[in-house]
Amino acid sequence: MVSTGGSSTGHGDLAEILGAQVVWWQLGFRTRRAVIRQARKGNRFPDPEIWAVALGWARHWLTAPRWWRRVRIAGATVLAILYLLALAGEWVGADPFVAFNGALAVCLPPAAAWATRQARVARMLVALAPGPRPEGPSTRALAIRTSGLLLSVGLAAGVVVVAVAHQHPEGRFCPPFAVDAPVRDWLRHNDGQVGVGCPAGDTRSGVGGVRYTPWNAPNRGVRFGPDYVIYGPRSDRLTVMPMAIFTVWAAEGGPSGRLGEPIDESADHSVCYVNFRGGAIVLPVGGAPLVYIGQRRSVARESGGPCEVLDWPCITTASAAGAGIRLSWRYQTADAFNVAWWPESDPARSRVEREVAGYELTVPGLTAATTYLVEVQACEKHLVRRSTCTRFSPPVIVRVP
């Protein structure tokens, strides 16, 4: 067995320090444990080779350069934090910044305790060797270390508490109802949009075997009734609609009836509608749903029409500019805006989106002789959680010559 000795200068070569650490760990947990137990009783380990390894490790631990001590402790802490981050992201879907601070708050105390214990064991071993007894850290040094640790843990834990307290109340913090996979995936992807809401119950089968999930959409208001449902066989084709519209559609035969599958939906302050492949169902405020076979509905307006800033941005200018569109809009203060556009003949799911910092945008490279629909969404960015966004404004019609 190879033995290692301490450095007389107090600053051993890095290779020697690493070698002492490796040989100490190669002794195995049981042997190291036996050495420590004997030292606590005030005895050296009877095997001289093992004792020489332990003593060499202890001296190198206490006399290593300060920067190496910090790197040694930080390395193990970073690995533990990365592991917890991977678990939080994969299993819980936590916000990365929140997960990082949570992992920091969890890992710092064990890391500090581990480093303190290792130093205490090293001093205990060196104290049994001939020569002067090792000096422990001063009271001032201990106070500074303890204060720094408590401050770090407190700050990390405080960030987690604040983030959870102000976390968007949708998405990952929704009640744990049993919902179909497409609904769960869609909610996880869209939980930063104001008005998305949460499941209000388990996914179930309604009239004609149509599967749907009761939905709570508080930010959509109660103009069209308090109850909503979400329907769709795939996460990229889900539709949130008032229960009143869903009930009429299911009575018409649902996806196998004359209306067929839903295509898109929208609303303003006077009417809500859902377009289907075979028609539309329109729900006016305070009225009953109306079925229109072979027709499509839209709240899109011509550019230059009346503009009232409500709960979403209002497009004030939308004009063709060569092979593009020049846009401007009004809204209260926001951190960013998402602008979306798509050809009127294409489904809304084919739209293109771009984030804008200001209140205007020129969209270049569009297809000539095509009518486009354009809409804008306002977003507020947060330091420790995902951005929250308004619903998109009712679309505006723009014709590119």
N, C-alpha and C positions, 0 to 999 in steps of 0.2 A: 504493500500500500504506500502511496506517495504521501509524504507529509509536507506541510507548508508552514513556514514560519512567519512571524509578523515583521513588519518593516520598522527598522529602528528610527527612521526619519519621521514616521507618522504619515507619509504620503507615498504608499507603495505604487509600483508601476501598475497601470490598468490591467495588463495581461495577468499579472500576479494576483491582483484583486479578484479578477474573474475566475482564475484558476482555483483560488481558495474557496470561492462560492460554489463552484461546480463540484469540487471534491467533497465539500461539506454536504451538499445535497445528494451526492452519490452514496453516502453512508446509508441512506434510507430512513424512513420515518421512525421505525422502531429503534434503530441505533441512536439517532439524534435524540429521541425521547429519553432513552436510557442515560445518555450523557447529561442531559439537563436534569434528570431526577437525581443523579449522583451529585451534581453541582449544588442543587438545592439543599442537600444534606451536608454540604461542606466538604465533599470528597471529589478527588479527581477520578476520571474513568480509569479502571484498572488496565485496559489495553493501551500501551504507550503509543502505538501508531494512531489509533482512533483519537486518543487525547491530543496528540500533536496536530491532527487535522482540525479538531474542534478549536483548539487554542489559536491556530493560525487563522481560521475563519473569524474568530472573535476579534482578534487584533486588527485584521483587515477591515472588518465592519466598523470598528470604532475610529480607525485612522484614515479611512478613505477620504479623498477630497470631497468637499461639500457639494460640488456640482454633481459628482457621481452618486452621492447619496440621494439627491433629489431626483436624478434621472432613474435610479433604481426603483424608488418608490412610485414615481409618476408612471413608469412603464407598466407596472402591474395594475395600477389604478385605471389607466387608459384602456387596457385590454378588458378589464371588467366592465367599464362603461360601454365600450363598443359591443360587448356581448349582450348587455341589458338593452341597449338601443336596438339591436337586431331583434330581440324577443319582443320588445314593445311595438316595433314597426310591423312585425309579421303577425303577431297574435292579436294585438289590441288595435292596431292602426292609429296609434297615438301621434299627435303632432310632434315632429322631430325636435323642435326647441323645448317643448314641454317634457318629452321623453329624456332629452339630454340632461335637463336640470334635475329631473327625478332620479336618473341614474347617478348624477353627481351627489345628490343628497344621500343616496343609499350607499355609495362606494366610499365616500370620504371618511366616515367614521371607522369602518373596518380597516381601511388603508392606514389611517393614523394609529389605530390600535396595534396593527401588525408591526409597523415600524417601531413603535414604542416597545413592544414585547421583544423584538429582535435585539434592540439596543440593550435592553435590560438583561437578556440572556448573555449577550456578548460580554457585558461588564461583569456579570457573575462568574463567567468562565475565566476571564483575565484576572479576576481577584484571587483565584486559586493558584495562579502561577507565581514563581518567585519574582520579586521586584515590587515597586510601588503600586498601590491599589489605583485602579482607574478612577478618574474624577467624573462624576455625573454632571448633567447639565445644571446650570445655576437656576435659582428660583426665578430670576427674571426671564431666562430663556424659556423655561417651562411655561411661564405666564404668557409670553408672546406667542408660543406655539399653540397653546390652548385657545387663546383669544382668536388667532387666525383661523383655526379649525372651526370653532363655533361660528365665527362670522361667515365663513364659506358655506357651511352646512345651512345656516340660517337663511342666507341669501338664496341658495338653491331651492330650499324648501319653500321659501316665500314666493319665489317665482312660480313654482308648481301650484301652490294654493291659489294665487291670484289668477293664473291661467285657467285652472279648473273652475273657479268661481265666476269668471267672465267668459267661459267657453261658450261658443254658440250652442244653444240648447237643442240642437238637432243633431243628426248624424250619429256619431259614435256614442252620444249620451242619451239616445232615445230609449224608451222602455224596451226590455228584451222580449219582444213578441216573436213568435215563430213565423217568419215571412219567407217567401220563395227567394231563391238565390238571385234572380234578376232584380228584385226589389232591393235586396240588401246591397248589391253592387252599385245600383243606381244611387241609392241614398248616400253611400260612402263617397261617391264621386261628386255629388252635388250638394253636400251638406253646408257649403259656404254661401249658398244662395238664399237670401231672405225669402221666406214663404214656402220653402220646400216642405217643412213640417216633419212629422214623425208618424210611424204606424200607430193606429188607434186600436189595433187588435191583430189577431193571427190572420194570415192569408187563408181564405176560405172559398168554397164554391157556391155560387148563387144560382139564380134561375137559369135553367138550361146547361148547368155545369160550368158556367163562366167563372173562372177564378179571379178573385180580386182581393185587395187588401184595404180594410178601412183605414182612413187617413185623417190626421189632424193637421190642418193647414191654417194656423191661427193668423198669419200675416196676409192671407188672402181675403180676410174680412168675412163677414156673414151676410153680405149682400145677396148671395146666391144660396143661402142655407148654411148651417154650421157643419154639415156632414159632407165629407169628400171620400173618394176612393181612388186607388191607383191600380191601373190595369195595364198588362202588357206581357207577352210571352218572352221578350228579351229585354235586357237592360238598356239597349239603345232604341227601344220602341215603347217605352212606358208613357202613359198618359194619366195626369191627375185631373179628375173631373168631379163636379158636384154629384152627390148621390142622386139628386133628382134627374140629371141627365143619364147617369148610369142605369137607373131603374127603367127609364123609357127605352134605352138602347137594348137592355137585356130582354125587355118584353117584345121588342121587334125581332128577336132571334139572336142578338149578340153578334159575334164575328161571323156566324153562318147565316145570318139573316140578310135582308135586303140592304141594310146599311153597311155591313161588312166591318172590317177592322178600322180602328181610329187612325187618322193620319196626323192631325195636329189639333191644338186647342189654344185659345187665348181669351182675353177678357179685357174690358175697360170698366169704367164706372157705371155703365148702363146695361151691358149685356155680356153674357158668357156663352161661348159656343165650343162645340167639338165637331171637326170635320171628319167624316168617314169616307171610305172608298165609294160608297153609294149615295152619299148625301150629307146632311148636317143636322144637328140638334142644337137649337138656340134657346137659351134660358135668359129672359129679360129680368131685370130687378123687380121683385114683387110679383112676378108672373109665373106661368106654368111652362114647362118645356114644349117647344114647337119642333116638329119633325119636317124636314125639307128633303124630299127624295130627289136625287139627281142635281142638287145644288151645293155650292160651297159658300161659306161665310168667311168674312174677314173684318177685322177692326182697323185694317190698314187705311191710311188717309193720304190724300194727295199732299205733296209738299206745299208749304205756304198756307196751310189751313190754320185753324185756331190752335193755339199752343198754351196749355195750362200746366204749369209745373206742379206735379202731385207727388206720388210716392216713387216715381221713377223719372229719369231724364225725359225731356221733351225736345224733339228735333225741330229746330227753327228754320234751318236751310238745308235743302237737299236738291242739288242741281247737277246736271250732267256737265262734265268738264273734259272735253275731248273724248277719250275712251275710258273715262273714269267718272267718279262722283265726288263732288265737294260737299262735305257735311259740316254742320255746326249744331250745337244743342245747348240747352239751358238746364241747370240743376244747381242745387245748393252745393256747398263745398264737399268734394270727394277726393280720395287719394288717386283714383284711376277710373277709367271707363273702359268697358268692353263694347266694341262696335262689331255688329254682325251683319252680313249681307248675303243674299242668295237670289238666283233667278226666280221670278214669280212662278214659273212653270215647274220648278223643282220643289221637292219636299223641304220643309224647314230644317230637317236634320242634315241636309247637304250644305248648310251655310258655312261661311268662313268667318272667323273671329280674329280681332286684333285688339290688343290693349293699348290705350292712349292715355297720356298724362294730362293733356289739356282738354279743351272744349271744342276742338275741330279736327277734321281729318280729311285728307284727299285720298280716295281709293283708286289706284291706277289699274290699268291692264284688264278692264272688263270687256265682255263681248259686246260688239256693236249690235244695234237694232234689238236690244233685249231690255225687258222691264225687270227691274230689281226691287226687292223689298229690303229695307234697311231698318235696324233697330239698335238701341243703345241701352247699356246697363251700367249703373254706378256701383263702385266698390269701395269699401273702407278696409285698409290693410291694418293688420295687427302684428305686434312684435312677437307674441308668444302663441298665436293661434292663426288658423286659416282666415283669409279675408272673407268678409261678409258682403254680399252684393244684393242690390235690389232686383226685382224682376225686370225683364227687358221691357222697354217701352213698346207701345203698339207700333207696328211697322209703318214706315212711310214708303210710298210708291215713287220710284225714280225711273225714268225711261232714258236709256243711253242710245243716242241716235246712231 
